[in-house]
Amino acid sequence: MTELVLNWGIPFVALIAAGLVAGFAAGIFGIGGGFIVVPALLIVLPLFGGDKAQLAHVAIGTSAATIIITSIRSLHSHARRGAVEFPILWSWAPWLILGDAVGVVLAGRIDGHVLTMIFAVGVGLMSLLFLLPRLADRKLGDDMPGMAPRVAIAGGLGTFSSLLGIGGGTIAIMVMTLHGRSIHRAIATASGVGALIAIPSAIGFVLIGLREAGLPWGSLGYVNLPATAVITSMSVLTAPLGVAAAHGMSALPLRRIFGVYLIFISIVMFSNSMRM
């Protein structure tokens, strides 16, 4: 009995904690929570059994599935405060989804080691956006990019985010603040980007993983259902708290704290990739 509690109790406690943190981060930073969920899953999933080589794909696919619920919950809370710019969101939607499809196809052709390295590099680079305030203070104009740059930015964002199992909010926030939107409105609108990317991404990871062998217990393709259920049941509780914090606190200290966290996660992921 004690061994059973240790084998299954500890993993689920870790997933509960990841869900609580991911939900709060999604609300306060406009992200999908993948930065928290993917590292947690890479730690927990080995306890669910399966082939070690499949873990990175399952972690990223499962992260995408959790982002759907977490982002929608966060978007709803921001929308109740009138902070979401839906016209921007809808104008980006087709290109986000198209880029997302490209990313899923690429993910099916890249091994877990490379995916983990991509995640580590991406997280490390994104930390600079939070640690160097001058980047956030720069302004390129008052209007959002036109059609051609919009297709390039949104399409690239969809591809990059689906490869990493994240919601893509960080890049969306950077683009919006560079074009005259306040950090609060950028965070609110970016929370919807996560859902637009995560829905087709999660479906894609299910499909490309359906015939794969050696998946962890409870997996449907590259999406682990028990982990998804535990994480999202917690994230929906804390996402509104993160939204309240985002609208009630100064952004600069939060950027720096999160930037330090991203550097830590980048180091952990590099370490994991070296052991794969």
Phi, psi and omega per residue, in radians:
M1 nan -0.782 3.141
T2 -1.094 -0.709 3.135
E3 -1.128 -0.660 3.128
L4 -1.111 -0.745 3.128
V5 -1.090 -0.731 -3.139
L6 -1.180 -0.694 -3.087
N7 -1.221 -0.626 -3.067
W8 -1.952 -0.505 -3.111
G9 -1.182 -0.821 -3.107
I10 -1.087 -0.796 3.101
P11 -1.017 -0.735 -3.100
F12 -1.253 -0.567 3.035
V13 -1.106 -0.711 3.111
A14 -1.113 -0.700 3.123
L15 -1.186 -0.661 3.083
I16 -1.071 -0.788 3.129
A17 -1.103 -0.744 3.122
A18 -1.075 -0.718 3.128
G19 -1.119 -0.738 3.132
L20 -1.110 -0.774 -3.137
V21 -1.218 -0.726 -3.123
A22 -1.097 -0.716 3.126
G23 -1.100 -0.779 3.129
F24 -1.132 -0.762 3.130
A25 -1.106 -0.663 3.120
A26 -1.075 -0.724 -3.133
G27 -1.248 -0.708 -3.016
I28 -1.469 -0.509 -3.083
F29 -1.941 -0.059 -3.137
G30 1.245 0.389 -3.132
I31 -1.830 2.997 -3.136
G32 -1.506 -0.235 -3.116
G33 1.689 0.029 -3.111
G34 -1.094 -0.511 3.120
F35 -1.087 -0.517 3.118
I36 -1.550 -0.745 -2.997
V37 -1.228 -0.787 -3.069
V38 -1.059 -0.878 3.100
P39 -1.041 -0.680 3.125
A40 -1.111 -0.727 -3.137
L41 -1.162 -0.632 3.123
L42 -1.150 -0.427 3.075
I43 -1.436 -0.695 -3.009
V44 -1.490 -0.703 -3.007
L45 -0.989 -0.600 3.091
P46 -0.993 -0.456 3.120
L47 -1.310 -0.228 3.098
F48 -1.574 0.019 -3.136
G49 1.459 -2.999 3.121
G50 1.707 3.057 -3.110
D51 -1.387 2.292 -3.127
K52 -1.019 -0.573 -3.101
A53 -1.181 -0.316 -3.102
Q54 -1.615 -0.159 -2.953
L55 -1.120 -0.707 -3.107
A56 -1.106 -0.739 3.125
H57 -1.118 -0.754 -3.134
V58 -1.164 -0.684 3.123
A59 -1.088 -0.754 -3.106
I60 -1.263 -0.730 3.099
G61 -1.117 -0.725 3.122
T62 -1.169 -0.695 3.084
S63 -1.012 -0.767 3.120
A64 -1.034 -0.719 -3.138
A65 -1.123 -0.697 3.139
T66 -1.211 -0.545 -3.103
I67 -1.141 -0.518 -3.140
I68 -0.959 -0.984 -3.089
I69 -1.210 -0.775 -3.099
T70 -1.068 -0.770 -3.110
S71 -1.200 -0.713 3.121
I72 -1.101 -0.714 3.111
R73 -1.107 -0.766 3.122
S74 -1.139 -0.781 3.137
L75 -1.038 -0.764 3.138
H76 -1.058 -0.751 -3.126
S77 -1.160 -0.694 3.087
H78 -1.166 -0.693 -3.110
A79 -1.113 -0.595 3.113
R80 -1.120 -0.359 3.089
R81 -1.673 0.071 3.092
G82 1.219 0.465 -3.023
A83 -1.788 -0.124 -3.066
V84 -1.543 2.265 3.076
E85 -1.681 1.524 -3.053
F86 -1.105 -0.607 3.092
P87 -0.998 -0.682 3.088
I88 -1.126 -0.767 -3.111
L89 -1.048 -0.821 -3.096
W90 -1.225 -0.568 -3.139
S91 -1.227 -0.429 3.108
W92 -1.520 -0.382 -2.939
A93 -0.939 -0.878 -3.076
P94 -1.058 -0.653 -3.059
W95 -1.376 -0.557 3.026
L96 -1.079 -0.794 -3.096
I97 -1.178 -0.710 3.114
L98 -1.104 -0.809 3.100
G99 -1.099 -0.622 3.118
D100 -1.069 -0.757 3.128
A101 -1.073 -0.706 3.101
V102 -1.085 -0.754 -3.136
G103 -1.096 -0.687 3.129
V104 -1.136 -0.729 3.113
V105 -1.085 -0.758 3.120
L106 -1.128 -0.678 -3.128
A107 -1.068 -0.607 3.127
G108 -1.216 -0.238 -3.102
R109 -1.912 0.004 -3.095
I110 -1.970 2.362 -3.116
D111 -1.332 2.929 -3.042
G112 -1.056 -0.610 -3.132
H113 -1.083 -0.800 -3.126
V114 -1.160 -0.716 3.116
L115 -1.049 -0.736 3.133
T116 -1.132 -0.704 3.105
M117 -1.126 -0.733 3.096
I118 -1.041 -0.752 3.135
F119 -1.082 -0.791 -3.111
A120 -1.098 -0.780 3.138
V121 -1.141 -0.769 -3.140
G122 -1.063 -0.783 3.128
V123 -1.108 -0.743 3.136
G124 -1.072 -0.748 3.132
L125 -1.178 -0.702 -3.123
M126 -1.170 -0.441 3.128
S127 -1.062 -0.506 -3.131
L128 -1.110 -0.525 3.136
L129 -1.157 -0.423 -3.130
F130 -1.690 -0.508 -3.064
L131 -1.598 -0.303 3.139
L132 -1.987 1.590 -3.063
P133 -0.988 -0.487 -3.110
R134 -1.081 -0.515 3.097
L135 -1.144 -0.682 -3.131
A136 -1.301 -0.466 -3.100
D137 -1.391 -0.288 -3.124
R138 -1.208 2.597 -3.117
K139 -2.400 2.180 -3.126
L140 -1.641 -0.331 3.141
G141 2.974 3.119 -3.117
D142 -1.713 -0.232 -3.122
D143 -1.940 2.604 3.097
M144 -1.193 2.739 -3.107
P145 -0.998 2.607 3.110
G146 -1.266 -2.944 -2.992
M147 -1.038 -0.934 -3.056
A148 -1.061 -0.911 3.109
P149 -1.153 -0.516 3.114
R150 -1.128 -0.757 3.117
V151 -1.078 -0.772 -3.114
A152 -1.144 -0.814 -3.087
I153 -1.183 -0.891 -3.084
A154 -1.182 -0.687 3.113
G155 -1.137 -0.775 3.095
G156 -1.122 -0.675 3.120
L157 -1.094 -0.749 3.125
G158 -1.097 -0.750 3.136
T159 -1.115 -0.872 -3.096
F160 -1.074 -0.759 -3.071
S161 -1.201 -0.685 3.140
S162 -1.198 -0.537 3.078
L163 -1.174 -0.604 -3.073
L164 -1.649 -0.194 -3.091
G165 1.258 0.584 -3.126
I166 -2.085 2.971 -3.101
G167 -1.498 -0.256 3.087
G168 1.441 0.136 -3.076
G169 -1.101 -0.569 -3.081
T170 -1.043 -0.851 -3.131
I171 -1.186 -0.702 3.122
A172 -1.064 -0.714 3.113
I173 -1.109 -0.740 3.136
M174 -1.056 -0.799 -3.126
V175 -1.101 -0.752 -3.090
M176 -1.194 -0.732 3.140
T177 -1.207 -0.536 3.071
L178 -1.209 -0.293 -3.119
H179 -2.056 0.677 2.889
G180 1.545 0.029 3.120
R181 -1.561 2.523 3.089
S182 -1.189 2.750 -3.125
I183 -1.072 -0.599 -3.120
H184 -1.195 -0.755 3.123
R185 -1.236 -0.588 3.099
A186 -1.139 -0.782 3.122
I187 -1.088 -0.764 -3.114
A188 -1.082 -0.809 -3.122
T189 -1.218 -0.680 -3.135
A190 -1.101 -0.448 3.132
S191 -1.091 -0.496 3.093
G192 -1.349 -0.432 3.105
V193 -1.043 -0.662 -3.123
G194 -1.016 -0.778 -3.129
A195 -1.168 -0.725 -3.137
L196 -1.066 -0.641 3.135
I197 -1.393 -0.699 -2.974
A198 -1.262 -0.592 -3.076
I199 -1.086 -1.005 3.108
P200 -1.157 -0.532 3.137
S201 -1.128 -0.819 -3.142
A202 -1.088 -0.749 3.107
I203 -1.057 -0.751 3.141
G204 -1.093 -0.735 -3.135
F205 -1.201 -0.528 3.028
V206 -1.122 -0.843 -3.043
L207 -1.157 -0.784 -3.074
I208 -1.291 -0.238 -3.136
G209 -1.816 -0.010 -3.027
L210 -1.068 -0.626 -3.074
R211 -1.710 0.115 -3.120
E212 -1.388 2.481 3.087
A213 -1.704 2.823 3.048
G214 1.329 0.454 3.122
L215 -1.433 2.650 3.109
P216 -1.054 2.724 3.111
W217 -0.942 2.389 3.068
G218 1.469 0.237 -3.073
S219 -1.635 2.419 2.971
L220 -1.955 1.797 -2.946
G221 1.074 -2.368 3.138
Y222 -1.607 0.350 3.085
V223 -2.024 2.119 3.116
N224 -1.550 1.991 -3.008
L225 -1.204 -0.792 3.119
P226 -1.056 -0.731 3.125
A227 -1.127 -0.705 3.102
T228 -1.064 -0.780 -3.108
A229 -1.106 -0.771 -3.114
V230 -1.153 -0.821 -3.078
I231 -1.129 -0.819 -3.084
T232 -1.220 -0.551 3.112
S233 -1.124 -0.445 3.095
M234 -1.564 -0.686 -3.062
S235 -1.134 -0.553 -3.137
V236 -1.189 -0.366 3.123
L237 -1.369 -0.634 -3.012
T238 -1.740 -0.266 3.129
A239 -1.006 -0.789 3.105
P240 -1.090 -0.540 3.099
L241 -1.174 -0.676 3.081
G242 -1.144 -0.683 3.093
V243 -1.075 -0.796 3.120
A244 -1.052 -0.706 3.123
A245 -1.148 -0.703 -3.127
A246 -1.080 -0.632 -3.098
H247 -1.536 -0.142 -3.094
G248 -2.026 -0.039 -3.074
M249 -2.217 2.804 3.062
S250 -1.214 2.439 -3.066
A251 -1.344 -0.541 -3.004
L252 -1.056 -0.898 3.111
P253 -1.051 -0.624 -3.135
L254 -1.181 -0.680 3.092
R255 -1.031 -0.781 -3.083
R256 -1.173 -0.723 3.120
I257 -1.090 -0.782 -3.124
F258 -1.208 -0.603 3.081
G259 -1.057 -0.732 3.088
V260 -1.114 -0.713 3.113
Y261 -1.074 -0.733 -3.131
L262 -1.111 -0.668 3.092
I263 -1.097 -0.764 3.110
F264 -1.036 -0.805 -3.141
I265 -1.118 -0.687 3.113
S266 -1.043 -0.760 3.125
I267 -1.116 -0.763 3.130
V268 -1.068 -0.730 -3.107
M269 -1.208 -0.651 3.049
F270 -1.064 -0.743 3.117
S271 -1.076 -0.748 3.127
N272 -1.104 -0.717 -3.096
S273 -1.147 -0.539 3.138
M274 -1.222 -0.403 -3.110
R275 -1.649 -0.082 -3.074
M276 -1.432 nan nan
